[in-house]
């Protein structure tokens, strides 16, 4: 082709094209297929938008171009796919000048960010993983901020599914981790989050909107009503009450206080998931803006109202009635808060965590009582509980069934969520020690019930004489060895030892966190793996590294290793989308 200007290049004569039917020319960034059909001349990206197979090897009939690999069919003139899973083929502008065919050799859109925002909406609406991947990549390439993609996806999820789902939790967890990720992994994180939201919404009825009350009752009344409606499973009443609080200007702390009070009306509701969903809804609003509170927060109310409580479980009733213990202890512990607040700053988090891992439920209550008396605030109790739950995972014994990993995991993610919510509420007049004590007691008893998972306890990597000297010392070599270990099954102990080695030698914790995140993002990870990773990173930050932070990341590594590797089909989709967007030729020869 010769190019008299920067935009168009000569393909050849129209008569030559008529005789050949189709030709492939080299565009500025990718091959272009030129087709003559029924008197018209058309130009498309020669790579099938599905998986890059050369479209010139396909067939044209009645204005329809068919790719012969997966039989995706495209409108020749517009490039639009008849089969939505294949995505639309980009087209180029064609001009016929004095018997010569000229093609604009670049593909593009007048407003790339707007185009890919629309395509993300299409991908989410039809659960099209490849379209979602391309749209995420396209928006990032066009300069969109990751928060914009999170916002679009979160609001889609809130409006197109009747209730908060695992997808929105995954989206928020990964969005929380974005500052720790590489550029390539930011793309993967946003893709995984959006893909899982689309999967959650596929085939679901859209959410039905409810309106706030016409009056503006005082916050204390709204909090009482919300607890009452959740207790009697009156979803509509609970949603209208929450919407009224939002419309009345209640801030994040007041809303967190009211929702925690309602959620703890049931003991360890839905195995801890209810509180985790509430916390993730708050964290999502931190990311996308609190002006969307009325759209997002009510999505968790249905689960709150429908949740089952541990009070319905035999193990919480026999041989020790833990429900009665929580009710009795809650009233007594609350009375200590006023006395404890005047004490000196409390910092015995690790000691309390050790006590919470005890084998006697009454002893656990006594330890909480002593901590409150010494000045521990509600968030302090939550931090100690979360650390104790992390140690349960770090010491998870090999003799347990594989499913028991999730038993330990549920307590940890509940405790992390409780800690985060209690931090949000704070210790001011809004905070309710009764609610805080109830939430901590529920978590502490759930932790007590998992004590068998540490019988016998696994040795924590790098401790009790495990010197780690048989492992590499170079930081990059350690991280590469960790990824290699996670490529294989049953590498729980090796993964933990590599993490411990990296941190013990003083190498960058941020680099190790990025490696653990990459290990999850390359997998077809389960819901709990995303939760475990994000909660572990949150708690690591709370403890500020050192021995305690190291143990938390060891727990994360052990859990992830127990659930790796997977098929990695999503990674392949993301890679295909990325290569197509970059202009690569996926199939040659």
VEXDREN-2710 file (C-alpha; in Angstrom, 1 decimal):
% VEXDREN-2710
k/r/px/py/pz
1/UNK/0.0/0.0/0.0
2/UNK/1.2/3.5/-0.6
3/UNK/0.0/6.3/1.7
4/UNK/-0.5/9.8/0.3
5/UNK/-1.7/10.9/3.7
6/UNK/-1.6/9.7/7.3
7/UNK/-5.2/8.4/7.4
8/UNK/-5.9/6.4/4.2
9/UNK/-3.8/4.0/2.2
10/UNK/-4.4/2.4/-1.2
11/UNK/-5.6/-1.2/-1.3
12/UNK/-5.7/-1.6/-5.0
13/UNK/-8.1/-1.3/-7.9
14/UNK/-11.8/-2.1/-7.4
15/UNK/-11.7/-4.5/-10.3
16/UNK/-8.8/-6.5/-8.7
17/UNK/-10.8/-6.7/-5.5
18/UNK/-14.0/-7.8/-7.4
19/UNK/-11.9/-10.6/-8.9
20/UNK/-10.4/-11.8/-5.7
21/UNK/-13.4/-11.2/-3.4
22/UNK/-11.2/-10.4/-0.4
23/UNK/-7.7/-9.3/0.4
24/UNK/-5.8/-8.7/3.6
25/UNK/-3.7/-5.6/4.1
26/UNK/-1.5/-4.5/6.9
27/UNK/-3.0/-1.7/9.0
28/UNK/-1.2/0.6/11.3
29/UNK/-1.6/-1.7/14.2
30/UNK/-3.3/-4.9/12.9
31/UNK/-4.3/-6.8/9.7
32/UNK/-7.4/-5.5/7.9
33/UNK/-9.7/-7.7/5.8
34/UNK/-11.2/-6.0/2.7
35/UNK/-14.2/-7.7/1.2
36/UNK/-16.2/-7.1/-1.9
37/UNK/-19.8/-8.4/-1.6
38/UNK/-23.0/-7.6/-3.6
39/UNK/-21.5/-4.4/-5.0
40/UNK/-20.3/-3.1/-1.6
41/UNK/-16.7/-2.9/-0.2
42/UNK/-16.2/-3.5/3.5
43/UNK/-13.2/-3.5/5.9
44/UNK/-12.9/-5.2/9.2
45/UNK/-10.2/-6.3/11.7
46/UNK/-9.0/-9.6/10.2
47/UNK/-8.8/-11.1/13.6
48/UNK/-12.0/-12.7/14.9
49/UNK/-13.0/-10.7/18.0
50/UNK/-13.7/-14.0/19.8
51/UNK/-10.3/-15.6/19.8
52/UNK/-8.3/-13.9/17.0
53/UNK/-8.7/-16.5/14.2
54/UNK/-8.1/-15.0/10.7
55/UNK/-11.5/-14.0/9.3
56/UNK/-10.2/-14.2/5.7
57/UNK/-10.4/-17.9/6.2
58/UNK/-14.1/-17.7/6.8
59/UNK/-17.0/-17.4/4.3
60/UNK/-19.3/-14.7/3.2
61/UNK/-22.9/-15.2/2.3
62/UNK/-25.8/-12.8/2.0
63/UNK/-23.9/-10.1/3.8
64/UNK/-22.9/-12.4/6.7
65/UNK/-19.3/-13.2/7.5
66/UNK/-18.8/-16.5/9.3
67/UNK/-15.6/-17.4/11.2
68/UNK/-14.9/-21.1/10.6
69/UNK/-13.3/-21.7/14.0
70/UNK/-16.2/-21.3/16.3
71/UNK/-18.8/-20.3/13.7
72/UNK/-19.3/-16.8/15.0
73/UNK/-21.3/-14.8/12.5
74/UNK/-20.9/-11.0/11.8
75/UNK/-22.8/-8.4/9.8
76/UNK/-20.3/-7.6/7.1
77/UNK/-21.2/-3.9/6.9
78/UNK/-21.2/-3.0/10.6
79/UNK/-19.0/-5.8/12.1
80/UNK/-21.8/-6.5/14.6
81/UNK/-21.9/-10.0/15.9
82/UNK/-25.1/-12.1/15.6
83/UNK/-23.6/-14.3/18.3
84/UNK/-23.1/-12.0/21.4
85/UNK/-20.5/-14.3/22.9
86/UNK/-18.2/-13.5/20.0
87/UNK/-18.2/-9.6/20.4
88/UNK/-18.4/-7.2/17.5
89/UNK/-15.6/-6.9/15.0
90/UNK/-14.0/-3.5/14.6
91/UNK/-14.5/-1.9/11.2
92/UNK/-12.5/0.6/9.1
93/UNK/-13.7/3.4/6.9
94/UNK/-13.5/2.5/3.1
95/UNK/-13.6/5.0/0.2
96/UNK/-13.6/4.2/-3.5
97/UNK/-11.9/6.9/-5.5
98/UNK/-11.8/6.8/-9.3
99/UNK/-11.8/3.0/-9.4
100/UNK/-9.3/2.7/-6.5
101/UNK/-10.1/1.3/-3.0
102/UNK/-8.7/3.3/-0.1
103/UNK/-8.9/2.2/3.6
104/UNK/-8.4/4.1/6.8
105/UNK/-5.7/2.0/8.4
106/UNK/-6.6/2.8/12.1
107/UNK/-9.4/1.6/14.3
108/UNK/-10.8/3.9/16.9
109/UNK/-13.8/5.6/18.4
110/UNK/-14.6/9.3/18.7
111/UNK/-14.8/8.9/22.5
112/UNK/-13.0/5.7/23.5
113/UNK/-13.9/5.9/27.2
114/UNK/-17.6/6.3/26.4
115/UNK/-17.5/3.5/23.9
116/UNK/-15.9/1.1/26.3
117/UNK/-18.1/2.2/29.1
118/UNK/-21.1/1.2/26.9
119/UNK/-19.5/-2.1/26.0
120/UNK/-18.9/-2.9/29.7
121/UNK/-22.6/-2.3/30.3
122/UNK/-23.4/-4.7/27.4
123/UNK/-21.0/-7.3/28.8
124/UNK/-22.4/-7.1/32.3
125/UNK/-26.0/-7.2/31.0
126/UNK/-25.4/-10.4/28.9
127/UNK/-22.7/-12.0/31.1
128/UNK/-20.2/-11.9/28.3
129/UNK/-16.8/-12.5/29.9
130/UNK/-14.8/-11.6/26.8
131/UNK/-16.7/-8.4/26.2
132/UNK/-16.2/-7.5/29.9
133/UNK/-12.5/-8.1/29.7
134/UNK/-12.1/-6.0/26.5
135/UNK/-14.2/-3.2/28.0
136/UNK/-12.2/-3.1/31.2
137/UNK/-9.0/-3.0/29.2
138/UNK/-10.4/-0.4/26.8
139/UNK/-11.5/1.9/29.6
140/UNK/-8.2/1.7/31.3
141/UNK/-6.3/2.4/28.0
142/UNK/-8.6/5.4/27.4
143/UNK/-7.6/6.9/30.8
144/UNK/-10.6/5.9/32.9
145/UNK/-9.9/5.6/36.6
146/UNK/-10.3/2.2/38.2
147/UNK/-12.8/3.7/40.6
148/UNK/-15.0/4.6/37.6
149/UNK/-15.1/1.0/36.5
150/UNK/-15.8/-0.2/40.1
151/UNK/-18.7/2.4/40.3
152/UNK/-20.3/1.3/37.0
153/UNK/-20.0/-2.4/37.9
154/UNK/-21.2/-2.0/41.5
155/UNK/-24.3/0.0/40.5
156/UNK/-25.1/-2.5/37.8
157/UNK/-24.9/-5.3/40.4
158/UNK/-27.1/-3.3/42.9
159/UNK/-29.8/-2.7/40.3
160/UNK/-29.8/-6.0/38.4
161/UNK/-30.0/-8.5/41.3
162/UNK/-32.4/-8.6/44.2
163/UNK/-29.8/-8.5/46.9
164/UNK/-26.1/-8.3/47.6
165/UNK/-24.2/-11.2/46.1
166/UNK/-20.8/-12.8/46.1
167/UNK/-19.8/-10.9/43.0
168/UNK/-20.2/-7.5/44.7
169/UNK/-18.1/-8.8/47.6
170/UNK/-15.4/-10.0/45.2
171/UNK/-15.5/-6.7/43.3
172/UNK/-15.1/-4.6/46.5
173/UNK/-12.4/-6.9/47.9
174/UNK/-10.3/-6.6/44.8
175/UNK/-10.9/-2.9/44.5
176/UNK/-9.6/-2.5/48.0
177/UNK/-6.4/-4.2/46.9
178/UNK/-5.8/-2.1/43.8
179/UNK/-3.2/0.2/45.4
180/UNK/-1.0/-2.9/46.0
181/UNK/-1.2/-4.3/42.5
182/UNK/0.8/-3.9/39.3
183/UNK/-0.7/-2.3/36.2
184/UNK/-1.4/-5.7/34.7
185/UNK/-3.0/-7.1/37.8
186/UNK/-5.2/-4.0/38.2
187/UNK/-6.7/-5.0/34.8
188/UNK/-7.1/-8.6/36.0
189/UNK/-8.7/-7.5/39.3
190/UNK/-11.2/-5.3/37.7
191/UNK/-12.0/-8.0/35.1
192/UNK/-12.5/-10.7/37.8
193/UNK/-14.7/-8.3/39.8
194/UNK/-16.9/-7.3/36.9
195/UNK/-17.1/-10.9/35.6
196/UNK/-18.3/-12.2/38.9
197/UNK/-20.9/-9.4/39.2
198/UNK/-22.2/-10.3/35.7
199/UNK/-22.4/-14.0/36.6
200/UNK/-24.4/-13.1/39.8
201/UNK/-26.9/-11.0/37.9
202/UNK/-27.3/-13.4/34.9
203/UNK/-31.0/-14.6/34.8
204/UNK/-31.9/-12.7/38.0
205/UNK/-34.9/-10.5/38.5
206/UNK/-33.9/-6.8/38.8
207/UNK/-34.2/-5.2/42.2
208/UNK/-37.5/-3.5/43.1
209/UNK/-37.0/-0.1/44.5
210/UNK/-38.6/0.9/47.8
211/UNK/-39.0/4.5/49.1
212/UNK/-38.1/6.1/52.4
213/UNK/-40.9/7.1/54.9
214/UNK/-42.5/10.4/54.4
215/UNK/-41.5/11.5/57.9
216/UNK/-38.1/12.0/59.5
217/UNK/-38.1/10.1/62.9
218/UNK/-35.1/10.6/65.2
219/UNK/-32.1/8.3/64.7
220/UNK/-32.7/6.3/67.9
221/UNK/-36.2/5.4/66.8
222/UNK/-34.9/4.3/63.3
223/UNK/-32.3/2.2/64.9
224/UNK/-34.9/0.5/67.1
225/UNK/-37.2/-0.1/64.2
226/UNK/-34.4/-1.6/62.0
227/UNK/-33.6/-4.1/64.8
228/UNK/-37.2/-5.0/65.2
229/UNK/-37.9/-5.5/61.5
230/UNK/-34.8/-7.7/61.1
231/UNK/-35.8/-9.7/64.1
232/UNK/-39.2/-10.5/62.7
233/UNK/-37.9/-10.8/59.1
234/UNK/-39.9/-7.9/57.8
235/UNK/-37.7/-6.9/54.8
236/UNK/-39.9/-4.1/53.4
237/UNK/-40.1/-2.4/56.8
238/UNK/-36.4/-2.7/57.3
239/UNK/-35.5/-1.3/53.9
240/UNK/-37.8/1.6/54.2
241/UNK/-36.4/2.3/57.7
242/UNK/-32.8/2.2/56.3
243/UNK/-33.7/4.4/53.4
244/UNK/-35.3/6.9/55.7
245/UNK/-32.1/7.1/57.8
246/UNK/-30.1/7.7/54.6
247/UNK/-32.6/10.4/53.4
248/UNK/-32.4/12.0/56.8
249/UNK/-28.6/12.5/56.4
250/UNK/-27.3/9.7/58.6
251/UNK/-23.6/9.4/58.1
252/UNK/-21.5/6.2/57.7
253/UNK/-20.8/5.8/61.4
254/UNK/-24.5/6.1/62.4
255/UNK/-25.6/3.8/59.6
256/UNK/-22.9/1.2/60.6
257/UNK/-24.0/1.4/64.2
258/UNK/-27.7/0.8/63.3
259/UNK/-26.9/-2.0/60.8
260/UNK/-24.5/-3.8/63.2
261/UNK/-27.2/-3.6/65.9
262/UNK/-29.7/-5.2/63.6
263/UNK/-27.3/-7.8/62.2
264/UNK/-26.4/-9.1/65.7
265/UNK/-30.0/-9.7/66.5
266/UNK/-29.1/-13.2/65.3
267/UNK/-26.0/-14.9/66.5
268/UNK/-23.2/-15.2/63.9
269/UNK/-25.8/-14.7/61.2
270/UNK/-25.4/-17.0/58.2
271/UNK/-22.1/-18.3/59.4
272/UNK/-20.6/-14.8/59.4
273/UNK/-21.5/-13.9/55.9
274/UNK/-24.2/-11.4/56.8
275/UNK/-21.8/-9.1/58.7
276/UNK/-19.1/-9.5/56.0
277/UNK/-21.6/-8.4/53.3
278/UNK/-22.6/-5.4/55.4
279/UNK/-19.0/-4.4/55.8
280/UNK/-18.3/-4.8/52.1
281/UNK/-21.2/-2.6/51.2
282/UNK/-19.8/0.1/53.4
283/UNK/-16.3/-0.3/51.9
284/UNK/-17.8/-0.2/48.4
285/UNK/-19.4/3.1/49.1
286/UNK/-16.0/4.4/50.4
287/UNK/-14.7/3.6/46.9
288/UNK/-17.6/4.8/44.7
289/UNK/-19.0/7.6/46.7
290/UNK/-21.5/7.9/49.5
291/UNK/-24.0/9.6/47.3
292/UNK/-24.9/6.1/46.1
293/UNK/-25.8/4.9/49.6
294/UNK/-29.5/4.6/48.9
295/UNK/-28.8/2.4/45.9
296/UNK/-26.3/0.1/47.6
297/UNK/-26.9/-0.3/51.3
298/UNK/-30.5/-1.7/51.0
299/UNK/-29.2/-4.6/48.9
300/UNK/-27.9/-6.3/52.1
301/UNK/-31.2/-6.0/54.0
302/UNK/-32.8/-9.0/52.3
303/UNK/-30.0/-11.3/53.5
304/UNK/-30.1/-9.7/57.0
305/UNK/-33.8/-10.4/57.3
306/UNK/-33.6/-14.0/55.9
307/UNK/-30.4/-15.0/57.7
308/UNK/-30.4/-18.0/60.0
309/UNK/-28.7/-17.6/63.4
310/UNK/-26.4/-19.9/65.4
311/UNK/-29.1/-20.0/68.1
312/UNK/-30.8/-22.5/65.8
313/UNK/-27.7/-24.7/65.8
314/UNK/-27.2/-27.6/68.2
315/UNK/-23.5/-27.1/68.6
316/UNK/-24.1/-23.7/70.0
317/UNK/-26.5/-25.1/72.6
318/UNK/-24.8/-28.3/73.7
319/UNK/-22.8/-29.3/75.7
320/UNK/-22.4/-25.7/76.7
321/UNK/-25.3/-23.3/76.0
322/UNK/-23.2/-20.6/74.2
323/UNK/-26.3/-18.6/73.3
324/UNK/-27.2/-18.2/77.0
325/UNK/-23.6/-17.4/77.8
326/UNK/-23.5/-14.6/75.2
327/UNK/-26.7/-13.1/76.5
328/UNK/-25.6/-13.1/80.1
329/UNK/-22.1/-12.0/79.5
330/UNK/-23.2/-9.2/77.1
331/UNK/-25.1/-7.4/79.8
332/UNK/-22.2/-7.7/82.3
333/UNK/-19.5/-6.7/79.9
334/UNK/-21.4/-3.6/78.8
335/UNK/-21.4/-2.3/82.3
336/UNK/-17.6/-2.3/82.3
337/UNK/-17.2/0.1/79.4
338/UNK/-17.8/3.3/81.2
339/UNK/-15.1/2.4/83.8
340/UNK/-12.7/1.2/81.2
341/UNK/-12.7/4.3/79.1
342/UNK/-10.9/6.4/81.7
343/UNK/-8.0/4.0/81.9
344/UNK/-4.7/4.4/80.1
345/UNK/-4.3/3.5/76.4
346/UNK/-4.7/-0.2/76.0
347/UNK/-2.3/-2.2/73.7
348/UNK/-2.5/-5.8/74.8
349/UNK/-4.1/-7.0/71.6
350/UNK/-1.9/-10.0/71.1
351/UNK/-2.3/-11.2/74.7
352/UNK/-6.1/-11.0/74.4
353/UNK/-5.9/-12.9/71.1
354/UNK/-4.1/-15.7/72.8
355/UNK/-6.7/-15.8/75.5
356/UNK/-9.5/-15.9/72.9
357/UNK/-7.9/-19.1/71.6
358/UNK/-8.6/-20.8/74.9
359/UNK/-10.5/-24.0/75.4
360/UNK/-12.9/-22.7/78.1
361/UNK/-15.8/-20.4/77.0
362/UNK/-16.1/-18.8/80.4
363/UNK/-12.4/-18.1/80.5
364/UNK/-12.7/-16.4/77.2
365/UNK/-15.5/-14.2/78.6
366/UNK/-13.2/-13.4/81.6
367/UNK/-10.4/-12.3/79.2
368/UNK/-12.8/-9.9/77.4
369/UNK/-13.9/-8.6/80.8
370/UNK/-10.4/-7.9/81.9
371/UNK/-9.5/-6.2/78.6
372/UNK/-12.5/-3.9/78.8
373/UNK/-11.7/-3.1/82.4
374/UNK/-8.2/-2.2/81.4
375/UNK/-9.4/0.2/78.8
376/UNK/-9.9/-1.7/75.5
377/UNK/-12.3/0.0/73.1
378/UNK/-14.7/-2.0/70.9
379/UNK/-12.4/-1.8/67.9
380/UNK/-9.5/-3.1/70.1
381/UNK/-11.6/-6.2/70.9
382/UNK/-12.3/-6.6/67.2
383/UNK/-8.7/-6.4/66.2
384/UNK/-7.7/-9.0/68.8
385/UNK/-10.5/-11.3/67.7
386/UNK/-9.4/-11.0/64.0
387/UNK/-5.8/-11.9/64.9
388/UNK/-6.9/-14.9/66.9
389/UNK/-9.0/-16.1/64.0
390/UNK/-6.0/-15.7/61.7
391/UNK/-3.9/-17.8/64.0
392/UNK/-6.5/-20.5/63.8
393/UNK/-5.9/-20.6/60.0
394/UNK/-2.1/-20.4/60.4
395/UNK/-2.2/-23.5/62.7
396/UNK/-4.8/-25.4/60.7
397/UNK/-4.0/-29.1/61.1
398/UNK/-3.3/-31.4/58.2
399/UNK/-5.6/-34.1/59.8
400/UNK/-8.8/-32.0/59.0
401/UNK/-11.0/-32.4/56.0
402/UNK/-10.4/-29.9/53.2
403/UNK/-13.9/-28.3/53.7
404/UNK/-12.8/-27.4/57.2
405/UNK/-10.6/-24.7/55.8
406/UNK/-13.7/-22.7/55.2
407/UNK/-14.9/-23.2/58.7
408/UNK/-11.8/-21.4/60.0
409/UNK/-12.1/-18.9/57.1
410/UNK/-15.6/-17.9/58.1
411/UNK/-14.6/-16.9/61.6
412/UNK/-11.6/-14.9/60.2
413/UNK/-13.6/-12.9/57.7
414/UNK/-16.4/-12.3/60.2
415/UNK/-13.9/-11.0/62.7
416/UNK/-12.2/-8.8/60.1
417/UNK/-15.6/-7.4/59.1
418/UNK/-16.5/-6.8/62.8
419/UNK/-13.2/-5.0/63.4
420/UNK/-13.7/-2.8/60.3
421/UNK/-17.3/-1.9/61.3
422/UNK/-16.3/-1.1/64.9
423/UNK/-13.5/1.1/63.6
424/UNK/-16.0/2.9/61.4
425/UNK/-18.4/3.4/64.3
426/UNK/-15.7/4.7/66.6
427/UNK/-15.9/5.3/70.3
428/UNK/-18.0/8.5/70.3
429/UNK/-21.6/9.0/71.3
430/UNK/-22.9/7.2/68.2
431/UNK/-21.1/3.9/69.1
432/UNK/-23.1/1.3/71.1
433/UNK/-21.0/-0.9/73.4
434/UNK/-23.9/-3.3/73.8
435/UNK/-23.9/-4.0/70.1
436/UNK/-20.1/-4.2/70.0
437/UNK/-20.0/-6.6/72.9
438/UNK/-22.6/-8.8/71.3
439/UNK/-20.7/-8.9/68.0
440/UNK/-17.4/-9.7/69.7
441/UNK/-19.0/-12.4/71.9
442/UNK/-20.6/-14.1/68.8
443/UNK/-17.2/-14.1/67.1
444/UNK/-15.4/-15.3/70.1
445/UNK/-17.7/-18.3/70.6
446/UNK/-17.5/-19.1/66.9
447/UNK/-13.7/-19.1/67.3
448/UNK/-14.0/-21.4/70.4
449/UNK/-16.1/-23.9/68.4
450/UNK/-13.3/-24.2/65.8
451/UNK/-10.7/-25.2/68.4
452/UNK/-10.6/-28.8/67.0
453/UNK/-9.1/-27.4/63.8
454/UNK/-5.8/-26.9/65.7
455/UNK/-5.7/-30.4/67.3
456/UNK/-2.9/-31.0/66.8
457/UNK/-1.8/-27.5/65.7
458/UNK/0.3/-27.1/62.6
459/UNK/3.7/-25.4/63.4
460/UNK/3.7/-21.8/62.2
461/UNK/6.3/-21.4/59.5
462/UNK/9.6/-19.9/60.7
463/UNK/8.9/-20.7/64.4
464/UNK/9.6/-23.5/66.9
465/UNK/13.0/-24.2/65.4
466/UNK/12.1/-23.9/61.7
467/UNK/15.0/-21.8/60.6
468/UNK/14.1/-21.6/56.9
469/UNK/17.7/-21.8/55.9
470/UNK/17.0/-24.4/53.2
471/UNK/15.1/-21.8/51.3
472/UNK/16.5/-19.0/48.9
473/UNK/17.4/-15.6/50.4
474/UNK/16.9/-13.4/47.3
475/UNK/13.5/-11.6/47.4
476/UNK/12.6/-12.2/43.7
477/UNK/13.7/-15.8/43.9
478/UNK/11.5/-16.4/47.0
479/UNK/8.5/-14.9/45.3
480/UNK/9.1/-16.9/42.1
481/UNK/9.4/-20.0/44.2
482/UNK/6.1/-19.2/45.9
483/UNK/4.3/-18.9/42.6
484/UNK/5.8/-22.1/41.5
485/UNK/4.6/-23.8/44.7
486/UNK/1.1/-22.5/44.1
487/UNK/1.3/-24.1/40.6
488/UNK/1.1/-27.5/42.4
489/UNK/-1.3/-29.2/44.8
490/UNK/-0.5/-29.9/48.5
491/UNK/2.1/-27.2/48.9
492/UNK/0.5/-25.6/52.0
493/UNK/3.6/-25.8/54.2
494/UNK/6.1/-24.8/51.5
495/UNK/4.0/-21.7/50.6
496/UNK/3.8/-20.7/54.3
497/UNK/7.6/-21.1/54.7
498/UNK/8.4/-19.0/51.7
499/UNK/6.2/-16.2/52.9
500/UNK/7.8/-16.4/56.3
501/UNK/11.3/-16.5/54.8
502/UNK/10.6/-13.4/52.7
503/UNK/9.3/-11.4/55.6
504/UNK/11.8/-12.6/58.2
505/UNK/14.7/-11.4/56.0
506/UNK/13.1/-8.0/55.9
507/UNK/12.1/-8.0/52.2
508/UNK/9.2/-5.7/51.1
509/UNK/5.9/-6.8/52.6
510/UNK/4.2/-4.9/49.8
511/UNK/6.0/-7.0/47.2
512/UNK/4.8/-10.2/48.9
513/UNK/1.3/-8.9/49.1
514/UNK/1.4/-8.1/45.4
515/UNK/2.7/-11.7/44.7
516/UNK/-0.1/-13.3/46.8
517/UNK/-2.6/-11.1/44.9
518/UNK/-1.2/-12.2/41.6
519/UNK/-1.4/-15.8/42.6
520/UNK/-5.2/-15.4/43.3
521/UNK/-5.8/-13.3/40.1
522/UNK/-4.3/-15.9/37.8
523/UNK/-6.7/-18.6/39.3
524/UNK/-10.4/-19.3/38.8
525/UNK/-10.5/-18.5/42.4
526/UNK/-13.4/-19.3/44.7
527/UNK/-15.3/-16.7/46.6
528/UNK/-13.6/-17.5/49.8
529/UNK/-10.1/-17.0/48.4
530/UNK/-10.8/-13.4/47.5
531/UNK/-12.2/-12.8/50.9
532/UNK/-9.2/-14.4/52.6
533/UNK/-6.7/-12.4/50.7
534/UNK/-8.4/-9.0/51.3
535/UNK/-9.1/-9.7/54.9
536/UNK/-5.5/-10.8/55.5
537/UNK/-4.1/-7.7/53.8
538/UNK/-6.4/-5.5/55.9
539/UNK/-5.4/-7.2/59.2
540/UNK/-1.7/-7.1/58.2
541/UNK/-2.0/-3.3/57.8
542/UNK/-3.8/-3.1/61.2
543/UNK/-0.9/-4.9/62.9
544/UNK/1.8/-3.0/61.0
545/UNK/4.0/-5.9/60.1
546/UNK/6.4/-7.6/62.5
547/UNK/5.7/-11.0/64.0
548/UNK/2.0/-10.6/64.1
549/UNK/1.7/-9.3/60.5
550/UNK/3.9/-12.2/59.4
551/UNK/1.7/-14.7/61.0
552/UNK/-1.4/-13.2/59.3
553/UNK/0.2/-13.4/55.8
554/UNK/1.3/-17.0/56.6
555/UNK/-2.3/-17.8/57.3
556/UNK/-3.3/-16.3/53.9
557/UNK/-0.6/-18.2/52.1
558/UNK/-1.7/-21.5/53.7
559/UNK/-5.3/-21.0/52.7
560/UNK/-4.5/-20.0/49.2
561/UNK/-2.1/-22.9/48.7
562/UNK/-4.9/-25.3/49.9
563/UNK/-7.1/-24.0/47.1
564/UNK/-4.6/-23.8/44.2
565/UNK/-4.1/-24.4/41.4
566/UNK/-7.3/-24.2/39.3
567/UNK/-8.1/-24.5/35.6
568/UNK/-7.4/-20.7/35.0
569/UNK/-10.0/-20.4/32.3
570/UNK/-10.7/-16.8/33.2
571/UNK/-7.0/-15.9/32.9
572/UNK/-7.0/-17.2/29.4
573/UNK/-10.1/-15.1/28.5
574/UNK/-8.4/-12.0/30.0
575/UNK/-5.2/-12.7/28.1
576/UNK/-7.0/-13.2/24.8
577/UNK/-8.9/-9.9/25.3
578/UNK/-5.7/-8.1/26.2
579/UNK/-3.8/-9.4/23.2
580/UNK/-6.7/-8.5/20.8
581/UNK/-6.9/-5.0/22.3
582/UNK/-3.2/-4.6/21.8
583/UNK/-3.4/-5.6/18.2
584/UNK/-1.5/-8.9/18.4
585/UNK/-2.0/-11.6/15.9
586/UNK/-3.1/-14.6/17.8
587/UNK/-3.0/-17.1/14.9
588/UNK/-0.5/-17.1/12.1
589/UNK/0.5/-19.4/9.3
END
